[in-house]
Amino acid sequence: MLKIAICDDEKYYRDKIYQLIKKYFKEHQLEANIDVFVSGKIFLQMTDNLVKYDVVFMDISMEEIDGIQTAKKMRAYHSNTYLIFVTSFIDYVLDGYKVEALRYVMKDSLDLGVAEAMNAVLKKMELCQVTFSFIDGKKKLYTDNILYIESRKHKSVFTYLEAERVNYQIYEKLDYIEKKLNGYGFLRIHKSYLVNMKHIQKINNYKAVLDCGEELPVPKLKFQAVREAFVLYKGAL
């Protein structure tokens, strides 16, 4: 489930990009949450917006604060967001390099440009895949879509996000899986739970609250260390 933002002060282009993204994800049998913003100023009003999106389609020529300045503020938070500039002019290419824009999409060729930009994003994201030999066969998973892994007796169970939540089971200890997922933002909050910190909303009252609403236990003896690790992760984004 990718989180995508569209930021454009012209309704025609906001709607056009929105429909093209919806079409792209339907054709590729993928899921996306899409938020729409009518200006860079409104996009910047919530700090969470600077780090929460996987992809941002940003119009360059906006009033009050343009797309380049909006992107600079976003990048100041070390965001890993894939940035796609949407423009009627190609004069801003050098400025785009400064904020690590992945693509430029011309407004007179949105039909081709949006699809090509999303292809580039998905190709980049393939680098964040891991392969496991599950009970029902070998599968390659996007690390961002792994919600958590739970140890159950002799098996470990992956809770994974596709069009809906699914479970994959593997005959491996959680210690092995933790080592394999090292560097991808996973946190051992309990001897039986390895959780993707991207999906943790908060940690309090000896629980990890996930963005799906589910709550997982954090033992009292591990609570301080788990909370500190999560705070460090959020600060590094």
N, C-alpha and C positions, 0 to 999 in steps of 0.2 A: 504494500500500500504506500504509494509515493505521495508526499505532500507538496503541492504545487501552488505557487502564487502568480497571479497576473496583475501587473501594475501599469495602468495606462489611463490617461485622463480623457480619452476619446471613447465614448460608449460603443461606437461601431466596431472599433478594433478590439476592445475588451471582449465583446460578445463573439466576434469572429474567432479570436484565439481560443476562447473557452470552448466553442463548438468543435474546433479542429482538434484540441487536446482530447475532448470526450470521444470523438470519432477514432482517434489514434489508439486510445486505450481499449476501446471496444473491439477494434480490429485485432489487437494483439492480446486480447483476453487478459488484460491486466486491470488493476484497480488503482484509483487515484482520488485523493481529496483535493479539490481545487477551490482556493479562495481568491476573491477579486478585490482590488483596491483601485480607487479612482484618482489617487495621487501619491507621489513619493512621501509627502508630508504625513498622510494617513498611514501609510505602510510603516513609517518610522515611529509612530506614536506608541506602539507596543514593542517593548524591547524583545519579547519572545520572537517577534517576526524576523529578527536579525539572524536567528540561528535555527528556527524550527522547520524551514522549508528545504526539501531536497532540490527543487528546481524553482527558479524565479524568471518569468518572462517580464522584462523591464523595458518600458518605453523610454527612450532617451530624452525626447523633447517634451517635457512637462513643465507647467507653470509652477511658480513658487520654488520648488526644488527639483532639478532635472534628474534624469535617470543615473547619470554619472555620479553626481553627488550623493544620491540615495545609495548607490552601490558602494561608494567609498565608506559610508557610515556602516553599512552592513559588513563589509570586509574588515572594518576596525575591530569587530567582534570575533575575528578569525573564523568566520563562517565557512563551512565546507560546501555551501550551496552551489549548485551548478547554475551559473548566470547566463541567461540568453537575452541579449539586447535586441529590441524591436525598434526599427527606425525607418524613416523615409530617405535618410541620407547616409552616405558611407564615410563622412568626414571625421567620424569619431573613433576610428579603428585604434589609433595609438592610445587614446584614453581608455579604451576597452582593455588593452593589455595590462594597464596599471591595476585594474580591478579583477583581473583573471576571468574575463568573459570567455565562455566556451564557444559561443556562436553569435553571429549577427544574423537577424532575420529581417529581410526587407519587407515593408508593408505592402508593396505591390506584388509580392510573391509568397504570401502567407501560406497558401495551400501546400506548397512544396517545402517551404522553409521550416514550418513548425514540425512536420514529420521528420525532416532531416535532423533538426536539432534534437528531437527526442531520441532518434536512433543513436546520435552521438552520446547522449546522456546514458542510455542503457548500455552502450559499449563500454563506457567508462566504469559503470557500476559492476560490470562483469568481473572486475578486479576484486570485488568484495564478495566473492562466492567461495564456499567451502564444500567439499565432497565427503559424504559419510556413507558407509555401507550399512543401510538399515535392514531390518528383518525382511521387508518386502522389496529389497533391491537397493542398488547404489543410486544416490540422488545428490544433485548439486543444489545447494541452498544459498539464497542471498542472506548474508549475515544480518542485514538490517531487518529482515522479516522474521528472524528467530525471536520469539517473545521471551521464552525461558526454557530451560531443560531441568527436568525433575528426575531424581534418582528413585527408582521403585524396585526394591529387592535386587535382582540380577540384571535389570534393564534400566536404561535411561530413556526418558520420553521427551521428545522435542515438541513444544507447542509452537506452531509455525503459522504465519499469516499469509494466506493466498486470497482468493475471492472470499473465503471464510476461514475460520481457524481449523487447522487440521493437526493431527498428532502423528509423529513418526517415532518408531521404537527401534532401539539399537542395543545389542549386547556389549556395552562398553561401560566402564566405570566413569563417574562424573569427573574424577581427577584427570583422566585421559582427555576428555572433551574440553575441560578447562584449559589444558595446555594447548590443545589444537586451536582454540578460539582466542588464545592470548594475543592481545593487540587489537582486537575488534570491539572493545568496549563492554566486555562481559564481567560481571561481578558475582563472586560466590557469597551470597548473603546468608547461607545456611548450608549445613553439610549435605542437604538434599536438593538445594536449588542453586542453579547458575542462571543469572538474569541479565538480559540485554539492557544496559543502563539507558539506552536511547528511549526505552519504553517505560522507564520509571518516572513517575510524576513527583513523588516525594517519599521520604523515609521518616516516619515518626511513629510513636507509640508501639515500637518493636514490630513494625510492619513496613513492607515496601508496597506502595500503592502504584499500580501500573496504569498506563493511559487507557486501558480497556476497562478499568474499574476494578479489576481483580486485585486482591490483597494477599501477599505472601509473607510468612513469618520470618522475623529476624531475631535470633536468640539474644537474650540480654547480654551475654558475655561478648558477643560479636557486634553489638549495636553501634558502639562508638566508632569502631574501625570501619564498619560498613558505611555509616553516614559520612565519615571523613573522605572515604574513597569516592563516594558519589558527589560530594561537594567539589572535590578536585577535578572530577570528570566534567562537571557542568562548567567550571571555571575555565577549562581548557578548550571548550567549544568556540 
